[in-house]
Amino acid sequence: QVQLVESGGGLVQTGGSLRLSCTASGSISNINVMGWYRQAPGNMRELVAQITNGGSTNYADSVKGRFTISRENAKNAVYLQMNSLKPEDTAVYYCAGSTAPVMGVVPDDYWGQGTQVTVSS
């Protein structure tokens, strides 16, 4: 069973940047949809971005133009480049994967434990 581990979180000031990494214990070539979610205290989990093996992407409206998701199957890795960070981006960010053939609302089969991102005002 594939395990996912996130890294790259931290404390940054408003307007700063962070790059999150998600490394899998095994191949992600069979995991069609890789994504990033986030959850702030008291809030519901929110889908941030998704990417398929074919390179198609999907972003939450709140992060469009600021965040970029990418994947390197050969390295069993997924990334989330976050620019122009805002305090509203503060949350625990989770990497997830789904074998679903199409993006959108999909059941995620794999989850990481999360990495904290804090953006100071």
C-alpha angles and dihedrals in degrees: 000000000000117000124202126211124189127206140165101070122134148123119306137163125249109285094025130121139235134181117213121202130201117195122190126212090224143013118315094191090104092049101087099186121045118180150170124230131181136201128192122198110284093008134105121254111273129205109234105176143342136197131188130211087258092057099253113147138201126193137188111248090241093064103034112128092016106060129052126193122202139165138206109196092186088062095038088236143130126193139199117200109199120194134174090023120201132199087251088066091066108121145103108282120214131196116217140175136205133188089212113130095225134045125240126066101006135158108254115223097187133042137182124217094248140244125238120241117188123183116192121215 
